[in-house]
Structures are given as structure tokens and as C-alpha cells.
Amino acid sequence: MILSFSKSENERFKYYQPISKTQEIEVFYLTWSDTNLPNFIKTSDYKKYVDKTELIDHCFYVDSKDPEKRKFKIPVTTDKLIKKIPLTLKGKLYKTKQFDETFPTPLFEDLRKTGDLKFKTDEFLVFVLD
């Protein structure tokens, strides 16, 4: 399993607005049929919202300016993510209204601009790894 991360020159980072200080969080990886949806959620939020429609409101994307940090080690890390074994990440949480043409998926920005995303939100959450 390979998680989709950007190969761009980090253009999207100019849109990110910090909403937390550097922190360590435990996350789960969620799989959705819609690959544009954010896949990560804090374990505490997952436990709180697992059977509620607000679950997606607490999910976020994971990003990094360092291309190496965007790659999750296979198979150990991805095996943990698939089995919902918590993974600890260190970084800051940001909000953004837009990305660039490669992150989180190549078509995401086109879908967002035309209103064709299958979910509606004005802002997206992104956890940027240190």
C-alpha cells in the first residue's frame, strides 16, 4: 500500500494556517471508498465519533515539506494503519481552504473548484510532520 503524497515544490504550504503548536498525537488511518477524503484521525476523536456522522469532520490529511517524511515505511507502518493500531506522529495541525495540483490527489483541486467533491466543507485539516 502506498499513500498518496505530493511531489510538488510545496506551493500548497503558503495556504496553510497553523491552529496548533507542535505536538505528538496518536492517529488511526481510515479507508474510504472516496480517495479524496482525509484518512487520518486522532485516536481520541475516533473513539468519540466512530458511530456518528461528524466523524469525517475530525479527519485530516498528513503532509510534510520533506519528501522522505511523506513516505510511510512499508510494511510495518502500513500494516499498523490497516489494522487500526495507533501510530504516533509529531507536527502541527493546520487548516486550509485549498491545496495545489498534486496534494492530496492530482484531481482534488479541480474537484474542489468545480464543487464536485463528494463531501462539503469550507476548510480542510492538515497535520504537517516535523
C-alpha positions as CSV (number, residue, x, y, z in Angstrom):
1,M,0.0,0.0,0.0
2,I,1.4,3.4,-0.9
3,L,-0.2,6.6,0.4
4,S,-0.6,9.4,-2.0
5,F,1.6,12.4,-1.2
6,S,2.6,15.4,-3.2
7,K,5.7,15.7,-5.4
8,S,5.3,19.4,-5.9
9,E,7.5,22.2,-4.8
10,N,5.4,22.8,-1.7
11,E,3.3,25.5,-3.2
12,R,0.3,24.5,-1.0
13,F,2.1,25.4,2.2
14,K,1.5,29.1,1.6
15,Y,-2.2,28.4,2.1
16,Y,-1.8,26.6,5.4
17,Q,-2.8,28.4,8.6
18,P,-1.5,27.0,11.9
19,I,-4.1,26.1,14.5
20,S,-1.9,24.2,17.0
21,K,1.6,24.2,18.4
22,T,4.0,21.3,17.8
23,Q,2.5,18.2,19.4
24,E,2.6,14.4,19.3
25,I,-0.6,12.8,18.5
26,E,-1.8,9.2,18.2
27,V,-3.7,8.5,15.0
28,F,-5.7,5.9,13.2
29,Y,-5.8,5.5,9.4
30,L,-9.3,5.2,7.9
31,T,-10.1,3.9,4.5
32,W,-12.9,5.4,2.5
33,S,-14.3,4.5,-0.9
34,D,-13.8,8.1,-1.9
35,T,-10.0,8.5,-2.2
36,N,-10.3,12.3,-1.8
37,L,-11.4,12.1,1.8
38,P,-8.9,12.7,4.6
39,N,-7.7,9.4,6.0
40,F,-6.2,10.3,9.4
41,I,-8.0,10.9,12.8
42,K,-6.8,11.3,16.3
43,T,-7.5,8.1,18.3
44,S,-9.4,10.1,20.9
45,D,-11.7,11.6,18.2
46,Y,-12.2,8.2,16.6
47,K,-13.4,6.7,19.9
48,K,-15.7,9.7,20.4
49,Y,-17.2,9.9,16.9
50,V,-16.9,6.4,15.5
51,D,-20.6,5.8,15.0
52,K,-21.5,9.4,14.3
53,T,-21.8,11.4,11.1
54,E,-19.4,14.0,12.4
55,L,-16.5,11.5,12.2
56,I,-15.4,13.0,8.9
57,D,-15.3,16.5,10.4
58,H,-12.4,15.3,12.6
59,C,-10.3,13.6,9.9
60,F,-7.3,15.3,8.4
61,Y,-4.6,14.8,5.8
62,V,-0.9,14.3,6.7
63,D,1.7,16.2,4.8
64,S,5.4,17.3,5.1
65,K,7.7,19.6,3.3
66,D,10.3,16.8,3.4
67,P,9.6,14.3,0.6
68,E,11.1,11.5,2.7
69,K,8.7,12.0,5.5
70,R,5.7,11.8,3.2
71,K,6.6,8.1,2.6
72,F,5.3,5.7,5.2
73,K,7.6,2.7,5.7
74,I,6.2,-0.5,4.2
75,P,5.1,-3.0,5.5
76,V,5.4,-2.2,9.3
77,T,3.7,1.2,9.3
78,T,1.1,0.5,6.7
79,D,0.2,-2.8,8.4
80,K,-0.4,-1.0,11.7
81,L,-2.5,1.6,9.9
82,I,-4.7,-1.0,8.2
83,K,-5.2,-2.9,11.5
84,K,-6.1,0.3,13.3
85,I,-3.1,0.1,15.6
86,P,-2.3,3.7,16.7
87,L,0.6,5.5,15.1
88,T,2.3,8.4,16.8
89,L,3.0,11.5,14.7
90,K,4.8,14.7,15.6
91,G,4.0,18.0,14.0
92,K,1.4,20.9,13.8
93,L,-2.2,21.0,12.8
94,Y,-3.2,23.5,10.1
95,K,-6.3,24.5,8.3
96,T,-6.5,25.4,4.7
97,K,-9.1,26.3,2.1
98,Q,-7.1,25.0,-0.9
99,F,-4.1,22.8,-1.8
100,D,-2.0,22.6,-5.0
101,E,-2.4,20.5,-8.1
102,T,-0.8,17.4,-6.6
103,F,-1.9,17.1,-3.0
104,P,-3.8,15.3,-1.6
105,T,-4.6,13.8,-5.0
106,P,-3.9,15.1,-8.5
107,L,-7.6,15.9,-9.3
108,F,-8.5,17.2,-5.8
109,E,-8.2,20.9,-6.6
110,D,-10.1,20.6,-9.8
111,L,-12.9,18.8,-8.0
112,R,-12.9,21.4,-5.2
113,K,-13.0,24.3,-7.5
114,T,-15.9,22.9,-9.5
115,G,-17.9,21.8,-6.4
116,D,-17.7,18.2,-7.4
117,L,-16.1,16.8,-4.2
118,K,-18.4,14.2,-2.7
119,F,-18.2,15.9,0.7
120,K,-18.8,19.5,1.6
121,T,-16.5,21.6,3.7
122,D,-15.1,25.2,3.6
123,E,-11.8,24.2,5.3
124,F,-9.6,21.2,5.4
125,L,-7.4,20.0,8.3
126,V,-3.8,19.0,7.6
127,F,-1.2,17.7,10.1
128,V,2.2,18.7,8.9
129,L,5.0,16.4,10.1
130,D,8.1,17.9,11.8
